Amino acid sequence: MTHRPYTPWLFLAPGLAVCLLFVIFPFLNMIVLAFTDASALGGGEFTGVDNFVRMAQDPKFWAAARNSLLYMAGVVPPLVLLPLLIAMLAQKIVPGIGIFRTAFFTPVIASTVVVGLIWTWLLDSRGLVNNLVEALGGSRIGFLTDSTLLLISSMVVTIWRGLGYYMVIYLAALANVPKDLHEAAMVDGAGPVRRFWSVTVPSIRPTMVLVAALSAVNGFRVFSEIYLLSGGSGGPGGASTTLVMLIQSVGRGLTGEVGYASALSIVLFVILLGLLLVTLKLNRREDRL
Amino acid sequence: MKRRTFLAGLAAVPVAGCGLSGTSNTAAGGNGQVTGEITFQTWSLKPKYTDYVNGVVDAFQKQHQGTSVKWVDQPADGYLAKVMADASAGSLPDVINVPPDLSFPLAKAGQLVNLDESLRDAKAEYLQNAWQAFEIPGKGGCYGFPWYLNTGPIFYNKALFSQAGLDPDKPPTNFKELEEQALKLAAKKIAILGQTPSIADFGLYGVKLFENDKFTFNEPKGVEFVESYKRMYDAGALIPEALTQNYTGAGAKFMAQQTALNPGSAYDLGKFKTDAPSLYANIGITTPITNTGSANMFLHGVSVPKSSKNQATALAFGRFVTNAENQVKFAKLASIFPSTSKGGDDPYFTTEDGTDEARVRVAAAKQLKTAVNYTPVQFSDQMREALLQQLADAMLGKKSPKQALDDAVAECNRLLK
């Protein structure tokens, strides 16, 4: 067998070409555009750091960044813990467990738009939930018309959709926890709660960190849930707009401010990169301990 | 959003018949030979109007031997993105279906052919208000052949009006009556409206929207209008979703009988009949609520980009598609109206046959003669969003109506630059 030095590149070429064309080039283009006043129809002129100065003074940016952070803080803890508990239940081999596993996983494969419509019907001022509340003697709740409740409602949808996905990740991790550890703990008299904290959690901690990182990134980048539940408006007065929604709103259409939207995208990228680096560092520290 | 609904509605109307003759009186446009291949892009006309458009294309090719028209239909979702991508790349199709607010940024960027220069005699063939809709205000030039038009009657729920003790045969005709009746309905816990006012509603109220290259809807009349809405909102005359609602959402609320009144189009009547029969049984139809005497008009057109390599053929085809004969045929298939000066004279638009559909159609056709496209062509999607957000803040009492309008106007003027 003769080794041709270019052979590996031939295999890599299609993937690299796609990556260059659809990831690297647009990314570099975005960086360039962020320093211009480009619109959808024009290349724009170099404006230095004007877009970033404008961002610092733009109350919409700060409100959107705050909403994205709140969103992340609201969805990460439930998405780290709830799927783990569900995975521990779904892990049991009992008759009909497949139905439960499927039921929990269904929201993951459901179309986002369909999910949004279903939840809109449920939470609308005349929706199922409000009709129930009224029938029980309460007054209607503005799940979709109050900016705070809209954020919380969207978080519930994100958590509901994420349960099945993270459950599958946890199921794989739980399958790798050695049974003898549990048996040894039982012999030593440890109950289910003690075994959960002292055996299960330490064994799957890297997976928990991974789930936290993934859900944090997805939470910070949230778009579909709020967009669909608010009918694309970002809530009354746009008060529930998140960072990704703001980017879409600023940059869309023929009159979109592509330069400013690119600058916002860079800031989003830097924040997400920071989040991932922190997670990576935490994970390494855990490994060393 | 209104644009989308209008089109979605158009796409949903069943085709009653098709087939066109191969004759036309269209003259060739622009300089140069009408020959060669062009691409014609439409907005969500397949599959309902496939036969109609193919018929128009065949007729044009027959009339102009040596031409070939490639028809491309784009779905409504993502249409704007598609136009944007093509415009950025300088590869717009030769003839493109665009409403005025989409033609404006393209024309402003110098990407569309000025019909006033290329086809000086074309203007007379169209309704003047429709032609003006494709002009750049203050700068002259027309950048699109007006195509199909629509205007809305107002639909109202007679049963809900009766429930509130109102005369179901006397719906509001102006904004003063609207508020009076809205407050009476609200006292019985019935909401009248499903959305806050659009920029066109400000126009219908009589507010000056745009003057001397600036938005001006924060003038005292505009503030008075928002104050009226604030009183209605506080009384519960608007549903809570009104603060975030778009046109489609408000229509759905009216169909679900959660609101008592909604602007619509001739197409909506058929939708009520099939999708909301209990509403249809109580439906009231009236003229648009206006303080100016003129209804609002929605329209679409076809433009020819300067980048077209076959401009003469593209212009001739654009004029052919939008000529009186082709427009009338199209209007008879869908619940729309022709934008040509002679199209509206067809008995189909002037004679009633006793059905509700014909009544709405004849009334709308009559309305269109004086209708105005109130939405300034400069009013972009971002501006619409800014107005919606500021109005929501005004309704919630976070800002005074004056402050909210000042902020909305400031943002719109910033976006103009």
Boltz contact constraints between the chains, C-beta under 6 A:
constraints:
  - contact:
      token1: [A, 40]
      token2: [B, 84]
      max_distance: 6.0
  - contact:
      token1: [A, 41]
      token2: [B, 87]
      max_distance: 6.0
  - contact:
      token1: [A, 41]
      token2: [B, 109]
      max_distance: 6.0
  - contact:
      token1: [A, 125]
      token2: [B, 240]
      max_distance: 6.0
  - contact:
      token1: [A, 126]
      token2: [B, 258]
      max_distance: 6.0
  - contact:
      token1: [A, 142]
      token2: [B, 240]
      max_distance: 6.0
  - contact:
      token1: [A, 145]
      token2: [B, 240]
      max_distance: 6.0
  - contact:
      token1: [A, 145]
      token2: [B, 241]
      max_distance: 6.0
  - contact:
      token1: [A, 230]
      token2: [B, 244]
      max_distance: 6.0
  - contact:
      token1: [A, 231]
      token2: [B, 244]
      max_distance: 6.0
  - contact:
      token1: [A, 231]
      token2: [B, 246]
      max_distance: 6.0
  - contact:
      token1: [A, 231]
      token2: [B, 249]
      max_distance: 6.0
  - contact:
      token1: [A, 233]
      token2: [B, 244]
      max_distance: 6.0
  - contact:
      token1: [A, 236]
      token2: [B, 243]
      max_distance: 6.0
  - contact:
      token1: [A, 236]
      token2: [B, 244]
      max_distance: 6.0
  - contact:
      token1: [A, 236]
      token2: [B, 392]
      max_distance: 6.0
  - contact:
      token1: [A, 237]
      token2: [B, 389]
      max_distance: 6.0
  - contact:
      token1: [A, 237]
      token2: [B, 392]
      max_distance: 6.0
  - contact:
      token1: [A, 237]
      token2: [B, 393]
      max_distance: 6.0
  - contact:
      token1: [A, 238]
      token2: [B, 389]
      max_distance: 6.0
  - contact:
      token1: [A, 253]
      token2: [B, 80]
      max_distance: 6.0
  - contact:
      token1: [A, 253]
      token2: [B, 381]
      max_distance: 6.0
  - contact:
      token1: [A, 254]
      token2: [B, 84]
      max_distance: 6.0
  - contact:
      token1: [A, 254]
      token2: [B, 105]
      max_distance: 6.0
  - contact:
      token1: [A, 255]
      token2: [B, 105]
      max_distance: 6.0
  - contact:
      token1: [A, 255]
      token2: [B, 380]
      max_distance: 6.0
